[in-house]
Amino acid sequence: MGTQSARDPYGSNPGHRNFPDYQGSHPGGQGNYDYSNPTPRRQRREGESRDRTALVIQTIGDIAAGFLVLWILLYLLDANQSNGFVEFVRGVAEWLAGWSQDIFTMDTEGLRVLLNYGLPALVYLGVGHGIAAWVRRL
């Protein structure tokens, strides 16, 4: 193979860590390594922790909005109000949207439910995703 050395099957590569003249900057090399800086693993853990926290916050907002949207759909599709599942969804939705009840007073019942439960759904989505984005930037 011409001028290749027996130690380097890929040709002359001064950056390869098996060469004595390697000047790398990681612990496996011969170069200077700054041990006072946090290790990449620690940085990764801190970033993963922030991402997980943000994901939890975002998921809570999504679940809250999901219950509200589900109640809107069940109401507009005229679901059986005495069904246990429908009662549960309605109770959760009323609790989540308690602060926004009767903001809109319409004659059309379907539109009133859509607006009075849709507004909090949008608020929970916006707040949940906004806080999650803020946590990720920390």
Accessible surface in RSA format (square Angstrom, percent):
REM  Atomic radii and reference values for relative SASA: ProtOr
REM  Chains: A
REM  Algorithm: Lee & Richards
REM  Probe-radius: 1.40
REM  Slices: 20
REM RES _ NUM      All-atoms   Total-Side   Main-Chain    Non-polar    All polar
REM                ABS   REL    ABS   REL    ABS   REL    ABS   REL    ABS   REL
RES MET A   1   199.13 103.1 128.37  85.0  70.75 168.5 137.16 116.6  61.97  82.1
RES GLY A   2    79.89  98.5   0.00   N/A  79.89  98.5  41.35 113.5  38.54  86.3
RES THR A   3   146.13 103.9 112.41 114.0  33.72  80.4  87.25 117.2  58.88  89.0
RES GLN A   4    66.88  37.4  39.95  29.2  26.94  64.1  21.86  46.5  45.02  34.1
RES SER A   5    61.88  52.3  44.73  59.7  17.15  39.5  51.16 108.9  10.72  15.0
RES ALA A   6   111.97 103.0  67.28 103.8  44.69 101.7  79.76 112.3  32.21  85.3
RES ARG A   7   149.41  62.7 122.64  62.5  26.78  63.8  74.34 101.6  75.08  45.5
RES ASP A   8     4.59   3.2   3.65   3.6   0.94   2.2   2.67   6.3   1.92   1.9
RES PRO A   9    91.72  66.8  72.25  65.9  19.48  70.8  78.80  65.1  12.92  80.3
RES TYR A  10   183.08  85.5 151.20  86.0  31.89  83.0 109.74  82.5  73.35  90.4
RES GLY A  11    15.00  18.5   0.00   N/A  15.00  18.5  15.00  41.2   0.00   0.0
RES SER A  12   116.15  98.2  76.18 101.7  39.97  92.1  50.71 108.0  65.45  91.7
RES ASN A  13    66.23  45.7  63.44  61.3   2.79   6.7  11.65  28.0  54.57  52.7
RES PRO A  14    91.70  66.8  84.42  77.0   7.28  26.5  88.26  72.9   3.43  21.3
RES GLY A  15    46.44  57.3   0.00   N/A  46.44  57.3  31.82  87.3  14.62  32.8
RES HIS A  16    59.91  32.7  55.40  38.5   4.51  11.5  35.03  36.1  24.88  28.9
RES ARG A  17   146.10  61.3 130.08  66.3  16.02  38.2  22.60  30.9 123.51  74.9
RES ASN A  18   109.66  75.6  85.50  82.6  24.16  58.2  26.65  64.1  83.01  80.2
RES PHE A  19    34.02  17.0  33.37  20.7   0.65   1.7  33.74  20.5   0.27   0.8
RES PRO A  20    87.47  63.8  72.57  66.2  14.90  54.2  74.96  61.9  12.51  77.7
RES ASP A  21    83.25  58.3  72.03  71.7  11.22  26.5  44.17 104.0  39.08  39.0
RES TYR A  22    20.66   9.6  20.43  11.6   0.22   0.6   6.67   5.0  13.99  17.2
RES GLN A  23   148.46  83.0 121.14  88.5  27.32  65.0  57.93 123.3  90.53  68.7
RES GLY A  24    12.04  14.8   0.00   N/A  12.04  14.8  10.84  29.8   1.19   2.7
RES SER A  25    81.41  68.8  70.46  94.0  10.95  25.2  34.12  72.7  47.29  66.3
RES HIS A  26    70.16  38.3  69.57  48.4   0.59   1.5  51.94  53.5  18.22  21.2
RES PRO A  27    86.87  63.3  61.91  56.4  24.96  90.7  64.07  52.9  22.80 141.7
RES GLY A  28    53.29  65.7   0.00   N/A  53.29  65.7  26.29  72.2  27.00  60.5
RES GLY A  29    16.29  20.1   0.00   N/A  16.29  20.1   0.67   1.8  15.62  35.0
RES GLN A  30   118.80  66.4  85.43  62.4  33.37  79.5  41.96  89.3  76.84  58.3
RES GLY A  31    20.19  24.9   0.00   N/A  20.19  24.9   6.85  18.8  13.34  29.9
RES ASN A  32   145.27 100.2 126.98 122.7  18.29  44.0  37.35  89.9 107.91 104.3
RES TYR A  33    61.53  28.7  40.22  22.9  21.31  55.5  28.14  21.1  33.39  41.2
RES ASP A  34    80.35  56.3  64.06  63.8  16.29  38.5  36.41  85.7  43.94  43.8
RES TYR A  35   161.77  75.5 134.09  76.3  27.68  72.0 110.58  83.1  51.19  63.1
RES SER A  36   100.25  84.7  59.61  79.6  40.64  93.6  56.86 121.1  43.40  60.8
RES ASN A  37    86.75  59.8  80.51  77.8   6.24  15.0  16.60  40.0  70.15  67.8
RES PRO A  38    69.54  50.7  54.13  49.3  15.41  56.0  63.07  52.1   6.47  40.2
RES THR A  39    69.76  49.6  68.77  69.7   0.99   2.4  61.43  82.5   8.33  12.6
RES PRO A  40    86.55  63.1  83.21  75.9   3.33  12.1  83.74  69.1   2.80  17.4
RES ARG A  41   144.75  60.8 143.53  73.2   1.22   2.9  29.59  40.4 115.16  69.8
RES ARG A  42   135.30  56.8 134.83  68.7   0.48   1.1  18.16  24.8 117.14  71.0
RES GLN A  43    99.96  55.9  91.20  66.7   8.76  20.9  29.13  62.0  70.83  53.7
RES ARG A  44   134.79  56.6 124.35  63.4  10.43  24.8  54.83  74.9  79.96  48.5
RES ARG A  45   140.65  59.1 136.24  69.5   4.41  10.5  57.88  79.1  82.77  50.2
RES GLU A  46    91.91  52.8  86.72  65.6   5.19  12.4  35.61  68.9  56.31  46.0
RES GLY A  47    17.03  21.0   0.00   N/A  17.03  21.0  16.87  46.3   0.16   0.4
RES GLU A  48    73.74  42.3  71.76  54.3   1.98   4.7  28.94  56.0  44.79  36.6
RES SER A  49    64.32  54.4  57.75  77.1   6.57  15.1  28.72  61.2  35.60  49.9
RES ARG A  50    87.11  36.6  85.84  43.8   1.27   3.0  22.91  31.3  64.20  38.9
RES ASP A  51    73.80  51.7  71.91  71.6   1.89   4.5  23.07  54.3  50.73  50.6
RES ARG A  52   163.03  68.5 161.52  82.3   1.51   3.6  54.01  73.8 109.02  66.1
RES THR A  53    64.22  45.7  59.68  60.5   4.54  10.8  41.38  55.6  22.83  34.5
RES ALA A  54     0.00   0.0   0.00   0.0   0.00   0.0   0.00   0.0   0.00   0.0
RES LEU A  55   101.68  56.6 101.68  72.7   0.00   0.0 101.68  71.4   0.00   0.0
RES VAL A  56    86.52  56.9  83.99  76.0   2.53   6.1  86.45  75.1   0.07   0.2
RES ILE A  57    46.30  26.3  44.09  32.8   2.21   5.3  44.88  32.3   1.42   3.9
RES GLN A  58    38.06  21.3  38.06  27.8   0.00   0.0   0.84   1.8  37.22  28.2
RES THR A  59    54.59  38.8  54.18  54.9   0.41   1.0  43.05  57.8  11.54  17.4
RES ILE A  60   111.04  63.2 109.08  81.3   1.96   4.7 110.04  79.2   1.00   2.7
RES GLY A  61     6.08   7.5   0.00   N/A   6.08   7.5   5.62  15.4   0.46   1.0
RES ASP A  62    53.74  37.6  46.20  46.0   7.54  17.8  24.01  56.5  29.73  29.7
RES ILE A  63    95.69  54.5  89.81  66.9   5.88  14.2  95.00  68.4   0.69   1.9
RES ALA A  64    10.58   9.7   8.17  12.6   2.42   5.5   9.97  14.0   0.61   1.6
RES ALA A  65     4.27   3.9   4.11   6.3   0.15   0.4   4.27   6.0   0.00   0.0
RES GLY A  66    36.67  45.2   0.00   N/A  36.67  45.2  31.97  87.7   4.71  10.5
RES PHE A  67    52.98  26.5  50.53  31.3   2.46   6.4  51.55  31.3   1.43   4.1
RES LEU A  68     0.00   0.0   0.00   0.0   0.00   0.0   0.00   0.0   0.00   0.0
RES VAL A  69    70.12  46.1  70.12  63.5   0.00   0.0  70.12  60.9   0.00   0.0
RES LEU A  70    61.87  34.5  60.45  43.2   1.42   3.6  61.65  43.3   0.22   0.6
RES TRP A  71     6.76   2.7   6.76   3.3   0.00   0.0   6.05   3.2   0.71   1.2
RES ILE A  72    11.29   6.4  11.29   8.4   0.00   0.0  11.29   8.1   0.00   0.0
RES LEU A  73    89.33  49.8  89.33  63.9   0.00   0.0  89.33  62.7   0.00   0.0
RES LEU A  74    29.52  16.4  29.52  21.1   0.00   0.0  29.52  20.7   0.00   0.0
RES TYR A  75    62.04  29.0  54.45  31.0   7.58  19.7  37.41  28.1  24.63  30.4
RES LEU A  76    85.59  47.7  56.15  40.2  29.44  74.0  58.69  41.2  26.91  72.4
RES LEU A  77   138.46  77.1 113.34  81.1  25.12  63.2 117.71  82.7  20.75  55.8
RES ASP A  78   124.89  87.5 106.20 105.7  18.70  44.2  27.50  64.7  97.39  97.1
RES ALA A  79    22.34  20.5  10.16  15.7  12.18  27.7  19.32  27.2   3.01   8.0
RES ASN A  80    96.51  66.6  80.74  78.0  15.77  38.0  36.04  86.7  60.47  58.5
RES GLN A  81    72.88  40.8  61.94  45.3  10.94  26.0  56.07 119.3  16.81  12.7
RES SER A  82    84.65  71.5  62.44  83.3  22.21  51.2  46.71  99.5  37.94  53.1
RES ASN A  83    66.99  46.2  60.00  58.0   6.99  16.8   8.16  19.7  58.83  56.9
RES GLY A  84    51.52  63.5   0.00   N/A  51.52  63.5  35.93  98.6  15.59  34.9
RES PHE A  85   115.60  57.8 105.25  65.2  10.35  26.9 110.51  67.0   5.09  14.6
RES VAL A  86     8.44   5.6   8.44   7.6   0.00   0.0   8.44   7.3   0.00   0.0
RES GLU A  87    94.84  54.4  85.15  64.4   9.69  23.1  29.65  57.3  65.19  53.2
RES PHE A  88   117.10  58.6 108.01  66.9   9.08  23.6 116.68  70.7   0.41   1.2
RES VAL A  89     0.08   0.1   0.08   0.1   0.00   0.0   0.08   0.1   0.00   0.0
RES ARG A  90   101.37  42.6 101.37  51.7   0.00   0.0  15.08  20.6  86.28  52.3
RES GLY A  91    38.29  47.2   0.00   N/A  38.29  47.2  31.93  87.6   6.36  14.2
RES VAL A  92    35.73  23.5  32.08  29.0   3.66   8.8  35.01  30.4   0.73   2.0
RES ALA A  93     0.00   0.0   0.00   0.0   0.00   0.0   0.00   0.0   0.00   0.0
RES GLU A  94    70.71  40.6  64.98  49.2   5.73  13.6  20.33  39.3  50.38  41.1
RES TRP A  95   200.56  80.5 179.06  86.7  21.49  50.5 156.61  83.5  43.95  71.3
RES LEU A  96    19.94  11.1  18.22  13.0   1.72   4.3  19.44  13.7   0.50   1.3
RES ALA A  97     0.00   0.0   0.00   0.0   0.00   0.0   0.00   0.0   0.00   0.0
RES GLY A  98    42.95  53.0   0.00   N/A  42.95  53.0  24.05  66.0  18.90  42.3
RES TRP A  99   134.41  53.9  96.19  46.6  38.22  89.7 104.60  55.8  29.82  48.4
RES SER A 100     0.18   0.2   0.18   0.2   0.00   0.0   0.18   0.4   0.00   0.0
RES GLN A 101    59.07  33.0  40.92  29.9  18.14  43.2  30.29  64.5  28.78  21.8
RES ASP A 102    93.48  65.5  77.02  76.7  16.46  38.9  21.01  49.4  72.47  72.3
RES ILE A 103    90.62  51.6  60.31  44.9  30.31  73.1  66.77  48.1  23.84  64.7
RES PHE A 104    64.49  32.3  61.62  38.2   2.87   7.5  64.49  39.1   0.00   0.0
RES THR A 105   108.26  77.0  80.85  82.0  27.41  65.3  52.26  70.2  56.00  84.7
RES MET A 106    71.63  37.1  54.06  35.8  17.57  41.8  36.17  30.8  35.46  47.0
RES ASP A 107   156.60 109.7 119.61 119.1  36.99  87.5  40.87  96.2 115.73 115.4
RES THR A 108    85.84  61.1  78.80  79.9   7.04  16.8  50.96  68.4  34.88  52.7
RES GLU A 109    77.93  44.7  73.58  55.7   4.35  10.4  36.98  71.5  40.95  33.4
RES GLY A 110    18.06  22.3   0.00   N/A  18.06  22.3  12.84  35.2   5.22  11.7
RES LEU A 111    77.65  43.2  72.69  52.0   4.96  12.5  74.97  52.7   2.68   7.2
RES ARG A 112    50.75  21.3  50.75  25.9   0.00   0.0  13.91  19.0  36.84  22.3
RES VAL A 113     4.15   2.7   4.15   3.8   0.00   0.0   4.15   3.6   0.00   0.0
RES LEU A 114    77.12  42.9  75.93  54.3   1.19   3.0  75.93  53.3   1.19   3.2
RES LEU A 115    54.88  30.6  53.60  38.3   1.28   3.2  54.70  38.4   0.18   0.5
RES ASN A 116     0.51   0.4   0.00   0.0   0.51   1.2   0.51   1.2   0.00   0.0
RES TYR A 117    11.83   5.5  11.83   6.7   0.00   0.0   3.09   2.3   8.74  10.8
RES GLY A 118    15.10  18.6   0.00   N/A  15.10  18.6  14.70  40.3   0.40   0.9
RES LEU A 119    63.32  35.3  58.27  41.7   5.06  12.7  60.52  42.5   2.80   7.5
RES PRO A 120     0.00   0.0   0.00   0.0   0.00   0.0   0.00   0.0   0.00   0.0
RES ALA A 121     3.60   3.3   3.60   5.5   0.00   0.0   3.60   5.1   0.00   0.0
RES LEU A 122   123.70  68.9 115.85  82.9   7.85  19.7 116.04  81.5   7.66  20.6
RES VAL A 123    56.85  37.4  50.75  45.9   6.10  14.7  56.83  49.4   0.02   0.1
RES TYR A 124    54.52  25.5  53.98  30.7   0.54   1.4  41.84  31.4  12.68  15.6
RES LEU A 125    65.74  36.6  64.96  46.5   0.78   2.0  65.55  46.0   0.19   0.5
RES GLY A 126    46.23  57.0   0.00   N/A  46.23  57.0  37.46 102.8   8.77  19.6
RES VAL A 127    80.07  52.7  73.83  66.8   6.24  15.0  79.57  69.1   0.51   1.4
RES GLY A 128     4.75   5.9   0.00   N/A   4.75   5.9   4.38  12.0   0.37   0.8
RES HIS A 129    74.91  40.9  70.09  48.7   4.82  12.3  49.04  50.5  25.87  30.1
RES GLY A 130    39.41  48.6   0.00   N/A  39.41  48.6  33.52  92.0   5.90  13.2
RES ILE A 131    75.86  43.2  74.07  55.2   1.79   4.3  75.26  54.2   0.60   1.6
RES ALA A 132     0.00   0.0   0.00   0.0   0.00   0.0   0.00   0.0   0.00   0.0
RES ALA A 133    38.47  35.4  35.54  54.8   2.93   6.7  37.79  53.2   0.68   1.8
RES TRP A 134   140.33  56.3 140.26  67.9   0.07   0.2 115.90  61.8  24.43  39.6
RES VAL A 135    14.28   9.4  14.28  12.9   0.00   0.0  14.28  12.4   0.00   0.0
RES ARG A 136    98.77  41.5  80.31  40.9  18.46  43.9  37.92  51.8  60.84  36.9
RES ARG A 137   181.60  76.2 146.59  74.7  35.00  83.3  76.32 104.3 105.28  63.8
RES LEU A 138   113.21  63.1  76.33  54.6  36.88  92.7 103.66  72.8   9.56  25.7
END  Absolute sums over single chains surface
CHAIN  1 A     9877.9       8057.5       1820.3       6012.8       3865.1
END  Absolute sums over all chains
TOTAL          9877.9       8057.5       1820.3       6012.8       3865.1
